[in-house]
Amino acid sequence: MEKLKPFLKKYKQTIVYFYPRDNTPGCTIQAHDFSINKELFNKNWIGIVGVSKDSEESHCKFIEKQNLTIDLISDEDLILHKQFSVRWEKNMYGKKTMWVIRSTFLLDQNWKVLKEWKNVKANGHVEKVIRELGIIK
């Protein structure tokens, strides 16, 4: 939770989105879409931060390779994942594994969840968030 504090203090509201893995197709689409629209969100006093269990090193490579402009937080210990209830157990080929539910939350500076989108599809999600928040391009 400490990792989110600087972001929540910097903006009136912050979008925190959880994604499964760096450099995967859906996660790359989502990160690009948030990066492309970062200035639009920032003009409306909304910050953006992506969260996955990937390492800081992985995030740095992902940001560099994909030319991302958003911030990414490493949650290897899954504290934020558990706090926001974005993990679920899936039975795949007879083996139980934990998966990340692709989710987005809009928080205020006091950690209050103002809006949430759970189990989202990467394609078109950022546009949907912009529309639902009434942000004018």
VOBA-1610 file (N, C-alpha, C; in pm, whole numbers, padded with zeros to 5 digits, always signed):
BEGIN
Met+00081-00119+00000Met+00000+00000+00000Met+00086+00126+00000Glu+00202+00113+00058Glu+00293+00227+00062Glu+00332+00273-00078Lys+00338+00180-00171Lys+00379+00213-00307Lys+00279+00304-00378Leu+00153+00299-00337Leu+00050+00380-00402Leu+00041+00522-00344Lys+00087+00540-00222Lys+00072+00670-00154Lys+00118+00790-00236Pro+00238+00786-00296Pro+00282+00903-00373Pro+00188+00939-00488Phe+00128+00840-00550Phe+00038+00864-00662Phe-00093+00925-00614Leu-00143+00875-00501Leu-00269+00925-00449Leu-00258+01069-00401Lys-00141+01107-00356Lys-00119+01244-00309Lys-00100+01343-00424Lys-00049+01295-00535Lys-00015+01382-00647Lys-00137+01431-00724Tyr-00240+01349-00733Tyr-00359+01381-00811Tyr-00484+01376-00724Lys-00591+01443-00769Lys-00718+01438-00697Lys-00775+01296-00699Gln-00754+01230-00812Gln-00799+01092-00827Gln-00690+01014-00900Thr-00690+00884-00878Thr-00589+00799-00942Thr-00656+00674-00996Ile-00623+00642-01121Ile-00664+00514-01179Ile-00556+00413-01145Val-00596+00306-01081Val-00507+00195-01050Val-00561+00075-01126Tyr-00478+00026-01219Tyr-00526-00089-01295Tyr-00432-00207-01276Phe-00492-00324-01262Phe-00419-00449-01241Phe-00421-00529-01370Tyr-00305-00582-01402Tyr-00293-00661-01525Tyr-00205-00782-01497Pro-00219-00889-01575Pro-00148-01014-01546Pro+00004-01010-01563Arg+00054-00966-01681Arg+00199-00978-01705Arg+00248-00873-01804Asp+00370-00829-01781Asp+00435-00739-01876Asp+00458-00809-02010Asn+00454-00731-02117Asn+00487-00778-02252Asn+00399-00890-02306Thr+00277-00898-02258Thr+00181-00991-02318Thr+00085-00907-02403Pro+00021-00967-02502Pro-00058-00886-02596Pro-00164-00795-02531Gly-00251-00850-02449Gly-00356-00770-02387Gly-00301-00663-02293Cys-00200-00699-02217Cys-00140-00605-02123Cys-00069-00492-02195Thr-00009-00523-02308Thr+00058-00421-02389Thr-00044-00325-02448Ile-00155-00377-02498Ile-00262-00292-02553Ile-00311-00195-02445Gln-00338-00248-02329Gln-00391-00166-02220Gln-00290-00059-02177Ala-00165-00097-02163Ala-00061-00002-02122Ala-00043+00107-02228His-00045+00069-02356His-00036+00168-02464His-00154+00265-02460Asp-00274+00210-02444Asp-00394+00295-02443Asp-00390+00394-02326Phe-00348+00349-02209Phe-00337+00441-02096Phe-00227+00544-02122Ser-00115+00501-02181Ser-00005+00593-02210Ser-00047+00700-02310Ile-00116+00660-02415Ile-00162+00753-02518Ile-00254+00859-02458Asn-00333+00819-02359Asn-00432+00910-02299Asn-00388+00969-02166Lys-00262+00951-02130Lys-00214+00999-02000Lys-00235+01149-01983Glu-00201+01228-02082Glu-00217+01373-02070Glu-00363+01412-02050Leu-00452+01345-02119Leu-00595+01372-02106Leu-00641+01347-01961Phe-00600+01235-01905Phe-00633+01205-01765Phe-00570+01309-01672Asn-00442+01338-01694Asn-00372+01432-01607Asn-00434+01572-01610Lys-00482+01615-01726Lys-00550+01746-01736Lys-00675+01749-01649Asn-00731+01632-01622Asn-00849+01620-01538Asn-00812+01578-01395Trp-00686+01599-01360Trp-00633+01568-01226Trp-00648+01422-01187Ile-00631+01336-01287Ile-00637+01191-01264Ile-00503+01131-01304Gly-00440+01064-01209Gly-00315+00994-01236Gly-00344+00850-01279Ile-00244+00785-01332Ile-00259+00646-01378Ile-00140+00565-01329Val-00168+00448-01274Val-00061+00357-01235Val-00107+00213-01260Gly-00021+00136-01325Gly-00049-00004-01350Gly+00020-00090-01245Val-00044-00201-01210Val+00009-00290-01106Val+00008-00434-01157Ser+00123-00500-01141Ser+00129-00644-01166Ser+00230-00704-01068Lys+00236-00835-01066Lys+00331-00901-00976Lys+00471-00913-01037Asp+00487-00860-01160Asp+00620-00862-01222Asp+00717-00776-01143Ser+00845-00805-01158Ser+00950-00732-01085Ser+00968-00590-01139Glu+01035-00507-01062Glu+01069-00372-01108Glu+01153-00379-01235Glu+01244-00474-01240Glu+01329-00492-01358Glu+01244-00522-01481Ser+01146-00610-01465Ser+01056-00643-01575Ser+00978-00519-01619His+00931-00441-01522His+00857-00318-01554His+00944-00221-01633Cys+01068-00204-01590Cys+01159-00113-01661Cys+01178-00156-01806Lys+01196-00285-01828Lys+01212-00337-01964Lys+01085-00317-02046Phe+00970-00340-01983Phe+00840-00324-02049Phe+00819-00178-02089Ile+00847-00087-01998Ile+00832+00057-02026Ile+00923+00099-02141Glu+01048+00054-02136Glu+01144+00091-02241Glu+01107+00029-02375Lys+01078-00100-02376Lys+01048-00170-02501Lys+00922-00115-02567Gln+00821-00083-02488Gln+00693-00039-02543Gln+00677+00114-02544Asn+00780+00185-02498Asn+00778+00332-02495Asn+00656+00384-02417Leu+00636+00330-02298Leu+00521+00367-02215Leu+00550+00495-02138Thr+00446+00570-02109Thr+00461+00695-02032Thr+00397+00686-01894Ile+00328+00576-01866Ile+00261+00561-01737Ile+00356+00495-01636Asp+00320+00507-01509Asp+00398+00443-01403Asp+00346+00302-01379Leu+00438+00213-01344Leu+00403+00076-01311Leu+00458+00043-01173Ile+00381-00030-01096Ile+00421-00072-00961Ile+00435-00223-00960Ser+00543-00269-00898Ser+00563-00412-00878Ser+00498-00452-00745Asp+00414-00553-00750Asp+00346-00604-00631Asp+00376-00753-00617Glu+00505-00783-00609Glu+00548-00924-00605Glu+00494-00999-00484Asp+00473-00928-00373Asp+00420-00991-00252Asp+00267-00997-00253Leu+00205-00943-00357Leu+00060-00950-00382Leu-00025-00877-00278Ile+00032-00785-00205Ile-00044-00710-00103Ile-00157-00631-00168Leu-00125-00555-00273Leu-00228-00476-00340Leu-00330-00566-00411His-00282-00673-00470His-00372-00767-00537His-00477-00820-00438Lys-00431-00854-00319Lys-00524-00906-00217Lys-00615-00798-00165Gln-00562-00678-00144Gln-00642-00568-00094Gln-00758-00535-00189Phe-00732-00543-00319Phe-00834-00510-00417Phe-00909-00633-00469Ser-00879-00750-00415Ser-00947-00876-00451Ser-00946-00900-00602Val-00826-00901-00661Val-00815-00919-00806Val-00746-01050-00844Arg-00746-01146-00753Arg-00689-01277-00784Arg-00796-01382-00766Trp-00793-01482-00853Trp-00888-01591-00840Trp-00822-01722-00880Glu-00878-01828-00829Glu-00824-01961-00857Glu-00893-02019-00979Lys-00812-02074-01067Lys-00864-02133-01190Lys-00810-02275-01202Asn-00897-02366-01240Asn-00857-02504-01260Asn-00825-02520-01408Met-00695-02539-01437Met-00651-02549-01576Met-00580-02683-01596Tyr-00639-02766-01678Tyr-00583-02899-01706Tyr-00562-02979-01578Gly-00658-02966-01486Gly-00653-03042-01362Gly-00562-02983-01256Lys-00500-02872-01286Lys-00411-02807-01190Lys-00470-02671-01150Lys-00475-02644-01021Lys-00527-02518-00972Lys-00416-02413-00974Thr-00446-02301-01038Thr-00351-02190-01044Thr-00424-02060-01012Met-00346-01961-00968Met-00403-01831-00936Met-00385-01738-01057Trp-00489-01665-01090Trp-00491-01573-01203Trp-00526-01433-01156Val-00488-01335-01233Val-00523-01197-01204Val-00648-01161-01283Ile-00743-01101-01215Ile-00862-01049-01281Ile-00825-00909-01330Arg-00822-00890-01462Arg-00787-00759-01517Arg-00892-00660-01467Ser-00848-00565-01382Ser-00940-00474-01314Ser-00883-00334-01307Thr-00974-00237-01302Thr-00936-00096-01293Thr-01019-00031-01183Phe-00954+00053-01105Phe-01020+00123-00995Phe-00988+00272-01004Leu-01087+00355-00973Leu-01066+00498-00960Leu-01071+00529-00812Leu-00959+00582-00759Leu-00949+00612-00616Leu-00936+00761-00594Asp-00985+00806-00478Asp-00958+00944-00439Asp-00833+00946-00352Gln-00797+01061-00301Gln-00673+01074-00223Gln-00679+01003-00089Asn-00798+00963-00046Asn-00815+00894+00082Asn-00837+00744+00066Trp-00799+00690-00049Trp-00811+00547-00080Trp-00954+00501-00105Lys-01048+00593-00110Lys-01187+00554-00135Lys-01202+00515-00281Val-01262+00398-00304Val-01288+00352-00441Val-01413+00424-00491Leu-01394+00507-00594Leu-01503+00584-00651Leu-01575+00508-00762Lys-01500+00424-00831Lys-01555+00345-00941Lys-01464+00225-00963Glu-01523+00116-01007Glu-01441-00001-01040Glu-01493-00071-01163Trp-01399-00125-01235Trp-01428-00207-01353Trp-01354-00338-01331Lys-01427-00450-01323Lys-01363-00579-01298Lys-01380-00671-01418Asn-01282-00757-01436Asn-01283-00857-01543Asn-01302-00791-01680Val-01220-00689-01705Val-01234-00611-01828Val-01153-00673-01943Lys-01191-00637-02062Lys-01115-00674-02182Lys-01021-00559-02212Ala-00901-00588-02255Ala-00801-00483-02281Ala-00844-00391-02395Asn-00894-00450-02504Asn-00936-00369-02620Asn-01055-00282-02584Gly-01039-00152-02600Gly-01148-00058-02579Gly-01173-00018-02435His-01101-00077-02342His-01127-00048-02200His-01098+00097-02163Val-00986+00150-02209Val-00949+00287-02172Val-01052+00386-02228Glu-01098+00363-02350Glu-01202+00449-02408Glu-01329+00443-02325Lys-01362+00325-02277Lys-01481+00308-02192Lys-01465+00388-02062Val-01348+00382-02002Val-01321+00456-01879Val-01336+00606-01904Ile-01279+00653-02013Ile-01288+00796-02048Ile-01434+00836-02065Arg-01511+00756-02134Arg-01654+00784-02156Arg-01730+00786-02024Glu-01710+00683-01943Glu-01785+00672-01818Glu-01748+00780-01717Leu-01628+00830-01724Leu-01587+00938-01634Leu-01625+01076-01688Gly-01677+01078-01810Gly-01721+01203-01868Gly-01606+01297-01907Ile-01492+01238-01937Ile-01376+01317-01978Ile-01391+01355-02124Ile-01378+01482-02153Ile-01394+01530-02290Ile-01258+01544-02354Lys-01247+01485-02472Lys-01119+01490-02546Lys-01099+01623-02612
//
